[in-house]
Amino acid sequence: MKKVKGIYEDNVVKLLEEVHAEDGAEVEVLFADEETSEFLTQEQRAILERTKGMWADDPKIEEAFKILEEGWREWQLEEF
């Protein structure tokens, strides 16, 4: 999983960096809005800013997310 910033315009998200992915690859888009940040205290915002991206490109974290994602998929298949 990789987190990339982008700009939303006319129902299209334009990524701010090059991404190597296959055509048709599924993506998830989360919008940062001011409503969400209003619920955070100033201290929480400061912590978020300091730690944001700390684990980027860490192979151990990537592996952990891969294991979690595989487990989630298996669980979903079992439920249906």
mmCIF file of the N, C-alpha and C atoms, coordinates in Angstrom:
data_MODEL
# 
_entry.id   MODEL 
# 
loop_
_atom_site.group_PDB 
_atom_site.id 
_atom_site.type_symbol 
_atom_site.label_atom_id 
_atom_site.label_alt_id 
_atom_site.label_comp_id 
_atom_site.label_asym_id 
_atom_site.label_entity_id 
_atom_site.label_seq_id 
_atom_site.pdbx_PDB_ins_code 
_atom_site.Cartn_x 
_atom_site.Cartn_y 
_atom_site.Cartn_z 
_atom_site.occupancy 
_atom_site.B_iso_or_equiv 
_atom_site.pdbx_formal_charge 
_atom_site.auth_seq_id 
_atom_site.auth_comp_id 
_atom_site.auth_asym_id 
_atom_site.auth_atom_id 
_atom_site.pdbx_PDB_model_num 
ATOM 1   N N  . MET A 1 1  ? 0.850   -1.167  0.000   1.00 0.00 ? 1  MET A N  1 
ATOM 2   C CA . MET A 1 1  ? 0.000   0.000   0.000   1.00 0.00 ? 1  MET A CA 1 
ATOM 3   C C  . MET A 1 1  ? 0.891   1.223   0.000   1.00 0.00 ? 1  MET A C  1 
ATOM 4   N N  . LYS A 1 2  ? 0.491   2.222   -0.771  1.00 0.00 ? 2  LYS A N  1 
ATOM 5   C CA . LYS A 1 2  ? 1.269   3.439   -0.844  1.00 0.00 ? 2  LYS A CA 1 
ATOM 6   C C  . LYS A 1 2  ? 0.325   4.625   -0.730  1.00 0.00 ? 2  LYS A C  1 
ATOM 7   N N  . LYS A 1 3  ? 0.722   5.626   0.013   1.00 0.00 ? 3  LYS A N  1 
ATOM 8   C CA . LYS A 1 3  ? -0.072  6.832   0.180   1.00 0.00 ? 3  LYS A CA 1 
ATOM 9   C C  . LYS A 1 3  ? 0.518   7.920   -0.713  1.00 0.00 ? 3  LYS A C  1 
ATOM 10  N N  . VAL A 1 4  ? -0.335  8.528   -1.515  1.00 0.00 ? 4  VAL A N  1 
ATOM 11  C CA . VAL A 1 4  ? 0.099   9.556   -2.458  1.00 0.00 ? 4  VAL A CA 1 
ATOM 12  C C  . VAL A 1 4  ? -0.874  10.722  -2.381  1.00 0.00 ? 4  VAL A C  1 
ATOM 13  N N  . LYS A 1 5  ? -0.363  11.922  -2.370  1.00 0.00 ? 5  LYS A N  1 
ATOM 14  C CA . LYS A 1 5  ? -1.228  13.099  -2.375  1.00 0.00 ? 5  LYS A CA 1 
ATOM 15  C C  . LYS A 1 5  ? -1.634  13.425  -3.804  1.00 0.00 ? 5  LYS A C  1 
ATOM 16  N N  . GLY A 1 6  ? -2.771  14.078  -3.913  1.00 0.00 ? 6  GLY A N  1 
ATOM 17  C CA . GLY A 1 6  ? -3.256  14.472  -5.219  1.00 0.00 ? 6  GLY A CA 1 
ATOM 18  C C  . GLY A 1 6  ? -4.159  15.683  -5.105  1.00 0.00 ? 6  GLY A C  1 
ATOM 19  N N  . ILE A 1 7  ? -4.612  16.153  -6.258  1.00 0.00 ? 7  ILE A N  1 
ATOM 20  C CA . ILE A 1 7  ? -5.515  17.299  -6.334  1.00 0.00 ? 7  ILE A CA 1 
ATOM 21  C C  . ILE A 1 7  ? -6.804  16.827  -7.010  1.00 0.00 ? 7  ILE A C  1 
ATOM 22  N N  . TYR A 1 8  ? -7.932  17.123  -6.384  1.00 0.00 ? 8  TYR A N  1 
ATOM 23  C CA . TYR A 1 8  ? -9.230  16.747  -6.936  1.00 0.00 ? 8  TYR A CA 1 
ATOM 24  C C  . TYR A 1 8  ? -9.772  17.903  -7.758  1.00 0.00 ? 8  TYR A C  1 
ATOM 25  N N  . GLU A 1 9  ? -10.165 17.617  -8.997  1.00 0.00 ? 9  GLU A N  1 
ATOM 26  C CA . GLU A 1 9  ? -10.701 18.655  -9.870  1.00 0.00 ? 9  GLU A CA 1 
ATOM 27  C C  . GLU A 1 9  ? -11.604 18.012  -10.917 1.00 0.00 ? 9  GLU A C  1 
ATOM 28  N N  . ASP A 1 10 ? -12.824 18.490  -11.019 1.00 0.00 ? 10 ASP A N  1 
ATOM 29  C CA . ASP A 1 10 ? -13.779 17.992  -12.018 1.00 0.00 ? 10 ASP A CA 1 
ATOM 30  C C  . ASP A 1 10 ? -13.934 16.477  -11.974 1.00 0.00 ? 10 ASP A C  1 
ATOM 31  N N  . ASN A 1 11 ? -14.123 15.939  -10.781 1.00 0.00 ? 11 ASN A N  1 
ATOM 32  C CA . ASN A 1 11 ? -14.342 14.503  -10.562 1.00 0.00 ? 11 ASN A CA 1 
ATOM 33  C C  . ASN A 1 11 ? -13.143 13.632  -10.946 1.00 0.00 ? 11 ASN A C  1 
ATOM 34  N N  . VAL A 1 12 ? -11.958 14.223  -10.989 1.00 0.00 ? 12 VAL A N  1 
ATOM 35  C CA . VAL A 1 12 ? -10.730 13.494  -11.299 1.00 0.00 ? 12 VAL A CA 1 
ATOM 36  C C  . VAL A 1 12 ? -9.695  13.828  -10.237 1.00 0.00 ? 12 VAL A C  1 
ATOM 37  N N  . VAL A 1 13 ? -8.980  12.809  -9.763  1.00 0.00 ? 13 VAL A N  1 
ATOM 38  C CA . VAL A 1 13 ? -7.886  13.036  -8.812  1.00 0.00 ? 13 VAL A CA 1 
ATOM 39  C C  . VAL A 1 13 ? -6.582  12.975  -9.591  1.00 0.00 ? 13 VAL A C  1 
ATOM 40  N N  . LYS A 1 14 ? -5.836  14.070  -9.581  1.00 0.00 ? 14 LYS A N  1 
ATOM 41  C CA . LYS A 1 14 ? -4.540  14.130  -10.265 1.00 0.00 ? 14 LYS A CA 1 
ATOM 42  C C  . LYS A 1 14 ? -3.458  13.931  -9.212  1.00 0.00 ? 14 LYS A C  1 
ATOM 43  N N  . LEU A 1 15 ? -2.680  12.859  -9.364  1.00 0.00 ? 15 LEU A N  1 
ATOM 44  C CA . LEU A 1 15 ? -1.649  12.538  -8.389  1.00 0.00 ? 15 LEU A CA 1 
ATOM 45  C C  . LEU A 1 15 ? -0.480  13.496  -8.515  1.00 0.00 ? 15 LEU A C  1 
ATOM 46  N N  . LEU A 1 16 ? 0.143   13.797  -7.385  1.00 0.00 ? 16 LEU A N  1 
ATOM 47  C CA . LEU A 1 16 ? 1.254   14.746  -7.365  1.00 0.00 ? 16 LEU A CA 1 
ATOM 48  C C  . LEU A 1 16 ? 2.615   14.070  -7.520  1.00 0.00 ? 16 LEU A C  1 
ATOM 49  N N  . GLU A 1 17 ? 2.609   12.758  -7.664  1.00 0.00 ? 17 GLU A N  1 
ATOM 50  C CA . GLU A 1 17 ? 3.849   12.033  -7.931  1.00 0.00 ? 17 GLU A CA 1 
ATOM 51  C C  . GLU A 1 17 ? 3.527   10.831  -8.806  1.00 0.00 ? 17 GLU A C  1 
ATOM 52  N N  . GLU A 1 18 ? 4.530   10.331  -9.484  1.00 0.00 ? 18 GLU A N  1 
ATOM 53  C CA . GLU A 1 18 ? 4.335   9.194   -10.371 1.00 0.00 ? 18 GLU A CA 1 
ATOM 54  C C  . GLU A 1 18 ? 4.084   7.924   -9.561  1.00 0.00 ? 18 GLU A C  1 
ATOM 55  N N  . VAL A 1 19 ? 3.127   7.139   -10.024 1.00 0.00 ? 19 VAL A N  1 
ATOM 56  C CA . VAL A 1 19 ? 2.788   5.881   -9.367  1.00 0.00 ? 19 VAL A CA 1 
ATOM 57  C C  . VAL A 1 19 ? 2.855   4.776   -10.412 1.00 0.00 ? 19 VAL A C  1 
ATOM 58  N N  . HIS A 1 20 ? 3.511   3.692   -10.070 1.00 0.00 ? 20 HIS A N  1 
ATOM 59  C CA . HIS A 1 20 ? 3.597   2.545   -10.971 1.00 0.00 ? 20 HIS A CA 1 
ATOM 60  C C  . HIS A 1 20 ? 2.549   1.530   -10.541 1.00 0.00 ? 20 HIS A C  1 
ATOM 61  N N  . ALA A 1 21 ? 1.461   1.474   -11.295 1.00 0.00 ? 21 ALA A N  1 
ATOM 62  C CA . ALA A 1 21 ? 0.371   0.538   -11.007 1.00 0.00 ? 21 ALA A CA 1 
ATOM 63  C C  . ALA A 1 21 ? -0.213  0.074   -12.332 1.00 0.00 ? 21 ALA A C  1 
ATOM 64  N N  . GLU A 1 22 ? -0.816  -1.089  -12.283 1.00 0.00 ? 22 GLU A N  1 
ATOM 65  C CA . GLU A 1 22 ? -1.444  -1.624  -13.484 1.00 0.00 ? 22 GLU A CA 1 
ATOM 66  C C  . GLU A 1 22 ? -2.732  -0.871  -13.782 1.00 0.00 ? 22 GLU A C  1 
ATOM 67  N N  . ASP A 1 23 ? -3.062  -0.719  -15.058 1.00 0.00 ? 23 ASP A N  1 
ATOM 68  C CA . ASP A 1 23 ? -4.340  -0.127  -15.437 1.00 0.00 ? 23 ASP A CA 1 
ATOM 69  C C  . ASP A 1 23 ? -5.454  -0.959  -14.832 1.00 0.00 ? 23 ASP A C  1 
ATOM 70  N N  . GLY A 1 24 ? -6.438  -0.298  -14.296 1.00 0.00 ? 24 GLY A N  1 
ATOM 71  C CA . GLY A 1 24 ? -7.557  -0.990  -13.694 1.00 0.00 ? 24 GLY A CA 1 
ATOM 72  C C  . GLY A 1 24 ? -7.332  -1.366  -12.241 1.00 0.00 ? 24 GLY A C  1 
ATOM 73  N N  . ALA A 1 25 ? -6.153  -1.030  -11.689 1.00 0.00 ? 25 ALA A N  1 
ATOM 74  C CA . ALA A 1 25 ? -5.869  -1.347  -10.287 1.00 0.00 ? 25 ALA A CA 1 
ATOM 75  C C  . ALA A 1 25 ? -6.848  -0.584  -9.394  1.00 0.00 ? 25 ALA A C  1 
ATOM 76  N N  . GLU A 1 26 ? -7.363  -1.273  -8.385  1.00 0.00 ? 26 GLU A N  1 
ATOM 77  C CA . GLU A 1 26 ? -8.292  -0.644  -7.459  1.00 0.00 ? 26 GLU A CA 1 
ATOM 78  C C  . GLU A 1 26 ? -7.536  0.280   -6.518  1.00 0.00 ? 26 GLU A C  1 
ATOM 79  N N  . VAL A 1 27 ? -8.100  1.452   -6.268  1.00 0.00 ? 27 VAL A N  1 
ATOM 80  C CA . VAL A 1 27 ? -7.498  2.411   -5.347  1.00 0.00 ? 27 VAL A CA 1 
ATOM 81  C C  . VAL A 1 27 ? -8.559  2.861   -4.347  1.00 0.00 ? 27 VAL A C  1 
ATOM 82  N N  . GLU A 1 28 ? -8.106  3.412   -3.259  1.00 0.00 ? 28 GLU A N  1 
ATOM 83  C CA . GLU A 1 28 ? -9.006  3.974   -2.257  1.00 0.00 ? 28 GLU A CA 1 
ATOM 84  C C  . GLU A 1 28 ? -8.638  5.430   -2.083  1.00 0.00 ? 28 GLU A C  1 
ATOM 85  N N  . VAL A 1 29 ? -9.620  6.299   -2.136  1.00 0.00 ? 29 VAL A N  1 
ATOM 86  C CA . VAL A 1 29 ? -9.375  7.733   -2.030  1.00 0.00 ? 29 VAL A CA 1 
ATOM 87  C C  . VAL A 1 29 ? -10.042 8.239   -0.759  1.00 0.00 ? 29 VAL A C  1 
ATOM 88  N N  . LEU A 1 30 ? -9.277  8.907   0.074   1.00 0.00 ? 30 LEU A N  1 
ATOM 89  C CA . LEU A 1 30 ? -9.796  9.525   1.290   1.00 0.00 ? 30 LEU A CA 1 
ATOM 90  C C  . LEU A 1 30 ? -9.639  11.028  1.143   1.00 0.00 ? 30 LEU A C  1 
ATOM 91  N N  . PHE A 1 31 ? -10.661 11.769  1.439   1.00 0.00 ? 31 PHE A N  1 
ATOM 92  C CA . PHE A 1 31 ? -10.594 13.218  1.332   1.00 0.00 ? 31 PHE A CA 1 
ATOM 93  C C  . PHE A 1 31 ? -10.330 13.823  2.704   1.00 0.00 ? 31 PHE A C  1 
ATOM 94  N N  . ALA A 1 32 ? -9.335  14.679  2.784   1.00 0.00 ? 32 ALA A N  1 
ATOM 95  C CA . ALA A 1 32 ? -9.043  15.413  4.012   1.00 0.00 ? 32 ALA A CA 1 
ATOM 96  C C  . ALA A 1 32 ? -9.979  16.616  4.023   1.00 0.00 ? 32 ALA A C  1 
ATOM 97  N N  . ASP A 1 33 ? -10.794 16.703  5.052   1.00 0.00 ? 33 ASP A N  1 
ATOM 98  C CA . ASP A 1 33 ? -11.695 17.842  5.118   1.00 0.00 ? 33 ASP A CA 1 
ATOM 99  C C  . ASP A 1 33 ? -11.535 18.552  6.451   1.00 0.00 ? 33 ASP A C  1 
ATOM 100 N N  . GLU A 1 34 ? -11.995 19.774  6.469   1.00 0.00 ? 34 GLU A N  1 
ATOM 101 C CA . GLU A 1 34 ? -11.834 20.570  7.682   1.00 0.00 ? 34 GLU A CA 1 
ATOM 102 C C  . GLU A 1 34 ? -12.715 20.066  8.811   1.00 0.00 ? 34 GLU A C  1 
ATOM 103 N N  . GLU A 1 35 ? -13.853 19.426  8.486   1.00 0.00 ? 35 GLU A N  1 
ATOM 104 C CA . GLU A 1 35 ? -14.726 18.900  9.534   1.00 0.00 ? 35 GLU A CA 1 
ATOM 105 C C  . GLU A 1 35 ? -13.988 17.885  10.390  1.00 0.00 ? 35 GLU A C  1 
ATOM 106 N N  . THR A 1 36 ? -13.221 16.990  9.749   1.00 0.00 ? 36 THR A N  1 
ATOM 107 C CA . THR A 1 36 ? -12.496 15.965  10.481  1.00 0.00 ? 36 THR A CA 1 
ATOM 108 C C  . THR A 1 36 ? -11.461 16.609  11.398  1.00 0.00 ? 36 THR A C  1 
ATOM 109 N N  . SER A 1 37 ? -10.717 17.579  10.878  1.00 0.00 ? 37 SER A N  1 
ATOM 110 C CA . SER A 1 37 ? -9.656  18.183  11.680  1.00 0.00 ? 37 SER A CA 1 
ATOM 111 C C  . SER A 1 37 ? -10.214 19.020  12.829  1.00 0.00 ? 37 SER A C  1 
ATOM 112 N N  . GLU A 1 38 ? -11.469 19.456  12.734  1.00 0.00 ? 38 GLU A N  1 
ATOM 113 C CA . GLU A 1 38 ? -12.064 20.225  13.820  1.00 0.00 ? 38 GLU A CA 1 
ATOM 114 C C  . GLU A 1 38 ? -12.209 19.393  15.086  1.00 0.00 ? 38 GLU A C  1 
ATOM 115 N N  . PHE A 1 39 ? -12.311 18.068  14.937  1.00 0.00 ? 39 PHE A N  1 
ATOM 116 C CA . PHE A 1 39 ? -12.487 17.197  16.087  1.00 0.00 ? 39 PHE A CA 1 
ATOM 117 C C  . PHE A 1 39 ? -11.174 16.916  16.806  1.00 0.00 ? 39 PHE A C  1 
ATOM 118 N N  . LEU A 1 40 ? -10.067 17.255  16.183  1.00 0.00 ? 40 LEU A N  1 
ATOM 119 C CA . LEU A 1 40 ? -8.763  17.016  16.795  1.00 0.00 ? 40 LEU A CA 1 
ATOM 120 C C  . LEU A 1 40 ? -8.359  18.212  17.644  1.00 0.00 ? 40 LEU A C  1 
ATOM 121 N N  . THR A 1 41 ? -7.751  17.917  18.780  1.00 0.00 ? 41 THR A N  1 
ATOM 122 C CA . THR A 1 41 ? -7.220  19.005  19.591  1.00 0.00 ? 41 THR A CA 1 
ATOM 123 C C  . THR A 1 41 ? -5.942  19.514  18.935  1.00 0.00 ? 41 THR A C  1 
ATOM 124 N N  . GLN A 1 42 ? -5.475  20.630  19.371  1.00 0.00 ? 42 GLN A N  1 
ATOM 125 C CA . GLN A 1 42 ? -4.232  21.189  18.831  1.00 0.00 ? 42 GLN A CA 1 
ATOM 126 C C  . GLN A 1 42 ? -3.060  20.229  19.079  1.00 0.00 ? 42 GLN A C  1 
ATOM 127 N N  . GLU A 1 43 ? -3.046  19.605  20.247  1.00 0.00 ? 43 GLU A N  1 
ATOM 128 C CA . GLU A 1 43 ? -1.990  18.639  20.574  1.00 0.00 ? 43 GLU A CA 1 
ATOM 129 C C  . GLU A 1 43 ? -2.062  17.428  19.650  1.00 0.00 ? 43 GLU A C  1 
ATOM 130 N N  . GLN A 1 44 ? -3.275  16.928  19.396  1.00 0.00 ? 44 GLN A N  1 
ATOM 131 C CA . GLN A 1 44 ? -3.444  15.784  18.499  1.00 0.00 ? 44 GLN A CA 1 
ATOM 132 C C  . GLN A 1 44 ? -2.987  16.131  17.080  1.00 0.00 ? 44 GLN A C  1 
ATOM 133 N N  . ARG A 1 45 ? -3.309  17.331  16.633  1.00 0.00 ? 45 ARG A N  1 
ATOM 134 C CA . ARG A 1 45 ? -2.857  17.762  15.296  1.00 0.00 ? 45 ARG A CA 1 
ATOM 135 C C  . ARG A 1 45 ? -1.335  17.818  15.225  1.00 0.00 ? 45 ARG A C  1 
ATOM 136 N N  . ALA A 1 46 ? -0.705  18.322  16.285  1.00 0.00 ? 46 ALA A N  1 
ATOM 137 C CA . ALA A 1 46 ? 0.756   18.423  16.317  1.00 0.00 ? 46 ALA A CA 1 
ATOM 138 C C  . ALA A 1 46 ? 1.386   17.030  16.259  1.00 0.00 ? 46 ALA A C  1 
ATOM 139 N N  . ILE A 1 47 ? 0.820   16.079  17.004  1.00 0.00 ? 47 ILE A N  1 
ATOM 140 C CA . ILE A 1 47 ? 1.328   14.701  16.990  1.00 0.00 ? 47 ILE A CA 1 
ATOM 141 C C  . ILE A 1 47 ? 1.153   14.104  15.604  1.00 0.00 ? 47 ILE A C  1 
ATOM 142 N N  . LEU A 1 48 ? -0.004  14.313  15.011  1.00 0.00 ? 48 LEU A N  1 
ATOM 143 C CA . LEU A 1 48 ? -0.262  13.798  13.669  1.00 0.00 ? 48 LEU A CA 1 
ATOM 144 C C  . LEU A 1 48 ? 0.741   14.352  12.661  1.00 0.00 ? 48 LEU A C  1 
ATOM 145 N N  . GLU A 1 49 ? 1.002   15.631  12.722  1.00 0.00 ? 49 GLU A N  1 
ATOM 146 C CA . GLU A 1 49 ? 1.963   16.244  11.793  1.00 0.00 ? 49 GLU A CA 1 
ATOM 147 C C  . GLU A 1 49 ? 3.377   15.688  11.995  1.00 0.00 ? 49 GLU A C  1 
ATOM 148 N N  . ARG A 1 50 ? 3.784   15.478  13.263  1.00 0.00 ? 50 ARG A N  1 
ATOM 149 C CA . ARG A 1 50 ? 5.127   14.959  13.554  1.00 0.00 ? 50 ARG A CA 1 
ATOM 150 C C  . ARG A 1 50 ? 5.294   13.525  13.075  1.00 0.00 ? 50 ARG A C  1 
ATOM 151 N N  . THR A 1 51 ? 4.236   12.733  13.183  1.00 0.00 ? 51 THR A N  1 
ATOM 152 C CA . THR A 1 51 ? 4.362   11.303  12.883  1.00 0.00 ? 51 THR A CA 1 
ATOM 153 C C  . THR A 1 51 ? 3.917   10.939  11.474  1.00 0.00 ? 51 THR A C  1 
ATOM 154 N N  . LYS A 1 52 ? 3.285   11.849  10.780  1.00 0.00 ? 52 LYS A N  1 
ATOM 155 C CA . LYS A 1 52 ? 2.783   11.568  9.440   1.00 0.00 ? 52 LYS A CA 1 
ATOM 156 C C  . LYS A 1 52 ? 3.933   11.117  8.535   1.00 0.00 ? 52 LYS A C  1 
ATOM 157 N N  . GLY A 1 53 ? 3.756   9.974   7.906   1.00 0.00 ? 53 GLY A N  1 
ATOM 158 C CA . GLY A 1 53 ? 4.754   9.464   6.981   1.00 0.00 ? 53 GLY A CA 1 
ATOM 159 C C  . GLY A 1 53 ? 5.946   8.779   7.623   1.00 0.00 ? 53 GLY A C  1 
ATOM 160 N N  . MET A 1 54 ? 5.931   8.622   8.947   1.00 0.00 ? 54 MET A N  1 
ATOM 161 C CA . MET A 1 54 ? 7.063   8.044   9.665   1.00 0.00 ? 54 MET A CA 1 
ATOM 162 C C  . MET A 1 54 ? 7.409   6.635   9.194   1.00 0.00 ? 54 MET A C  1 
ATOM 163 N N  . TRP A 1 55 ? 6.383   5.883   8.836   1.00 0.00 ? 55 TRP A N  1 
ATOM 164 C CA . TRP A 1 55 ? 6.601   4.496   8.451   1.00 0.00 ? 55 TRP A CA 1 
ATOM 165 C C  . TRP A 1 55 ? 6.644   4.312   6.942   1.00 0.00 ? 55 TRP A C  1 
ATOM 166 N N  . ALA A 1 56 ? 6.627   5.387   6.206   1.00 0.00 ? 56 ALA A N  1 
ATOM 167 C CA . ALA A 1 56 ? 6.626   5.282   4.746   1.00 0.00 ? 56 ALA A CA 1 
ATOM 168 C C  . ALA A 1 56 ? 7.820   4.475   4.267   1.00 0.00 ? 56 ALA A C  1 
ATOM 169 N N  . ASP A 1 57 ? 7.567   3.584   3.358   1.00 0.00 ? 57 ASP A N  1 
ATOM 170 C CA . ASP A 1 57 ? 8.591   2.754   2.722   1.00 0.00 ? 57 ASP A CA 1 
ATOM 171 C C  . ASP A 1 57 ? 9.350   1.853   3.696   1.00 0.00 ? 57 ASP A C  1 
ATOM 172 N N  . ASP A 1 58 ? 8.764   1.559   4.860   1.00 0.00 ? 58 ASP A N  1 
ATOM 173 C CA . ASP A 1 58 ? 9.369   0.630   5.812   1.00 0.00 ? 58 ASP A CA 1 
ATOM 174 C C  . ASP A 1 58 ? 8.904   -0.779  5.435   1.00 0.00 ? 58 ASP A C  1 
ATOM 175 N N  . PRO A 1 59 ? 9.831   -1.661  5.015   1.00 0.00 ? 59 PRO A N  1 
ATOM 176 C CA . PRO A 1 59 ? 9.432   -2.997  4.569   1.00 0.00 ? 59 PRO A CA 1 
ATOM 177 C C  . PRO A 1 59 ? 8.681   -3.809  5.635   1.00 0.00 ? 59 PRO A C  1 
ATOM 178 N N  . LYS A 1 60 ? 9.015   -3.618  6.899   1.00 0.00 ? 60 LYS A N  1 
ATOM 179 C CA . LYS A 1 60 ? 8.325   -4.353  7.959   1.00 0.00 ? 60 LYS A CA 1 
ATOM 180 C C  . LYS A 1 60 ? 6.860   -3.916  8.054   1.00 0.00 ? 60 LYS A C  1 
ATOM 181 N N  . ILE A 1 61 ? 6.621   -2.633  7.924   1.00 0.00 ? 61 ILE A N  1 
ATOM 182 C CA . ILE A 1 61 ? 5.256   -2.112  7.972   1.00 0.00 ? 61 ILE A CA 1 
ATOM 183 C C  . ILE A 1 61 ? 4.488   -2.570  6.743   1.00 0.00 ? 61 ILE A C  1 
ATOM 184 N N  . GLU A 1 62 ? 5.131   -2.516  5.585   1.00 0.00 ? 62 GLU A N  1 
ATOM 185 C CA . GLU A 1 62 ? 4.483   -2.974  4.360   1.00 0.00 ? 62 GLU A CA 1 
ATOM 186 C C  . GLU A 1 62 ? 4.074   -4.441  4.494   1.00 0.00 ? 62 GLU A C  1 
ATOM 187 N N  . GLU A 1 63 ? 4.943   -5.272  5.063   1.00 0.00 ? 63 GLU A N  1 
ATOM 188 C CA . GLU A 1 63 ? 4.649   -6.691  5.247   1.00 0.00 ? 63 GLU A CA 1 
ATOM 189 C C  . GLU A 1 63 ? 3.492   -6.866  6.241   1.00 0.00 ? 63 GLU A C  1 
ATOM 190 N N  . ALA A 1 64 ? 3.484   -6.086  7.305   1.00 0.00 ? 64 ALA A N  1 
ATOM 191 C CA . ALA A 1 64 ? 2.410   -6.173  8.294   1.00 0.00 ? 64 ALA A CA 1 
ATOM 192 C C  . ALA A 1 64 ? 1.068   -5.822  7.657   1.00 0.00 ? 64 ALA A C  1 
ATOM 193 N N  . PHE A 1 65 ? 1.030   -4.774  6.851   1.00 0.00 ? 65 PHE A N  1 
ATOM 194 C CA . PHE A 1 65 ? -0.203  -4.397  6.173   1.00 0.00 ? 65 PHE A CA 1 
ATOM 195 C C  . PHE A 1 65 ? -0.634  -5.469  5.181   1.00 0.00 ? 65 PHE A C  1 
ATOM 196 N N  . LYS A 1 66 ? 0.322   -6.095  4.523   1.00 0.00 ? 66 LYS A N  1 
ATOM 197 C CA . LYS A 1 66 ? 0.002   -7.166  3.575   1.00 0.00 ? 66 LYS A CA 1 
ATOM 198 C C  . LYS A 1 66 ? -0.654  -8.336  4.310   1.00 0.00 ? 66 LYS A C  1 
ATOM 199 N N  . ILE A 1 67 ? -0.105  -8.712  5.456   1.00 0.00 ? 67 ILE A N  1 
ATOM 200 C CA . ILE A 1 67 ? -0.670  -9.802  6.249   1.00 0.00 ? 67 ILE A CA 1 
ATOM 201 C C  . ILE A 1 67 ? -2.079  -9.438  6.726   1.00 0.00 ? 67 ILE A C  1 
ATOM 202 N N  . LEU A 1 68 ? -2.250  -8.216  7.210   1.00 0.00 ? 68 LEU A N  1 
ATOM 203 C CA . LEU A 1 68 ? -3.573  -7.769  7.655   1.00 0.00 ? 68 LEU A CA 1 
ATOM 204 C C  . LEU A 1 68 ? -4.581  -7.785  6.510   1.00 0.00 ? 68 LEU A C  1 
ATOM 205 N N  . GLU A 1 69 ? -4.162  -7.300  5.357   1.00 0.00 ? 69 GLU A N  1 
ATOM 206 C CA . GLU A 1 69 ? -5.056  -7.263  4.199   1.00 0.00 ? 69 GLU A CA 1 
ATOM 207 C C  . GLU A 1 69 ? -5.459  -8.680  3.766   1.00 0.00 ? 69 GLU A C  1 
ATOM 208 N N  . GLU A 1 70 ? -4.506  -9.601  3.749   1.00 0.00 ? 70 GLU A N  1 
ATOM 209 C CA . GLU A 1 70 ? -4.813  -10.987 3.382   1.00 0.00 ? 70 GLU A CA 1 
ATOM 210 C C  . GLU A 1 70 ? -5.782  -11.607 4.387   1.00 0.00 ? 70 GLU A C  1 
ATOM 211 N N  . GLY A 1 71 ? -5.556  -11.362 5.667   1.00 0.00 ? 71 GLY A N  1 
ATOM 212 C CA . GLY A 1 71 ? -6.454  -11.862 6.704   1.00 0.00 ? 71 GLY A CA 1 
ATOM 213 C C  . GLY A 1 71 ? -7.849  -11.283 6.560   1.00 0.00 ? 71 GLY A C  1 
ATOM 214 N N  . TRP A 1 72 ? -7.935  -10.008 6.245   1.00 0.00 ? 72 TRP A N  1 
ATOM 215 C CA . TRP A 1 72 ? -9.225  -9.353  6.061   1.00 0.00 ? 72 TRP A CA 1 
ATOM 216 C C  . TRP A 1 72 ? -9.965  -9.983  4.880   1.00 0.00 ? 72 TRP A C  1 
ATOM 217 N N  . ARG A 1 73 ? -9.272  -10.216 3.768   1.00 0.00 ? 73 ARG A N  1 
ATOM 218 C CA . ARG A 1 73 ? -9.904  -10.837 2.600   1.00 0.00 ? 73 ARG A CA 1 
ATOM 219 C C  . ARG A 1 73 ? -10.410 -12.241 2.933   1.00 0.00 ? 73 ARG A C  1 
ATOM 220 N N  . GLU A 1 74 ? -9.602  -13.015 3.626   1.00 0.00 ? 74 GLU A N  1 
ATOM 221 C CA . GLU A 1 74 ? -10.009 -14.372 4.014   1.00 0.00 ? 74 GLU A CA 1 
ATOM 222 C C  . GLU A 1 74 ? -11.238 -14.329 4.916   1.00 0.00 ? 74 GLU A C  1 
ATOM 223 N N  . TRP A 1 75 ? -11.258 -13.407 5.861   1.00 0.00 ? 75 TRP A N  1 
ATOM 224 C CA . TRP A 1 75 ? -12.392 -13.272 6.771   1.00 0.00 ? 75 TRP A CA 1 
ATOM 225 C C  . TRP A 1 75 ? -13.652 -12.896 6.003   1.00 0.00 ? 75 TRP A C  1 
ATOM 226 N N  . GLN A 1 76 ? -13.543 -11.981 5.047   1.00 0.00 ? 76 GLN A N  1 
ATOM 227 C CA . GLN A 1 76 ? -14.698 -11.572 4.256   1.00 0.00 ? 76 GLN A CA 1 
ATOM 228 C C  . GLN A 1 76 ? -15.246 -12.752 3.453   1.00 0.00 ? 76 GLN A C  1 
ATOM 229 N N  . LEU A 1 77 ? -14.376 -13.573 2.892   1.00 0.00 ? 77 LEU A N  1 
ATOM 230 C CA . LEU A 1 77 ? -14.821 -14.718 2.123   1.00 0.00 ? 77 LEU A CA 1 
ATOM 231 C C  . LEU A 1 77 ? -15.532 -15.743 3.000   1.00 0.00 ? 77 LEU A C  1 
ATOM 232 N N  . GLU A 1 78 ? -15.060 -15.902 4.225   1.00 0.00 ? 78 GLU A N  1 
ATOM 233 C CA . GLU A 1 78 ? -15.679 -16.839 5.168   1.00 0.00 ? 78 GLU A CA 1 
ATOM 234 C C  . GLU A 1 78 ? -17.075 -16.379 5.572   1.00 0.00 ? 78 GLU A C  1 
ATOM 235 N N  . GLU A 1 79 ? -17.266 -15.073 5.677   1.00 0.00 ? 79 GLU A N  1 
ATOM 236 C CA . GLU A 1 79 ? -18.539 -14.529 6.133   1.00 0.00 ? 79 GLU A CA 1 
ATOM 237 C C  . GLU A 1 79 ? -19.629 -14.652 5.084   1.00 0.00 ? 79 GLU A C  1 
ATOM 238 N N  . PHE A 1 80 ? -19.275 -14.700 3.803   1.00 0.00 ? 80 PHE A N  1 
ATOM 239 C CA . PHE A 1 80 ? -20.285 -14.718 2.738   1.00 0.00 ? 80 PHE A CA 1 
ATOM 240 C C  . PHE A 1 80 ? -20.258 -16.001 2.062   1.00 0.00 ? 80 PHE A C  1 
# 
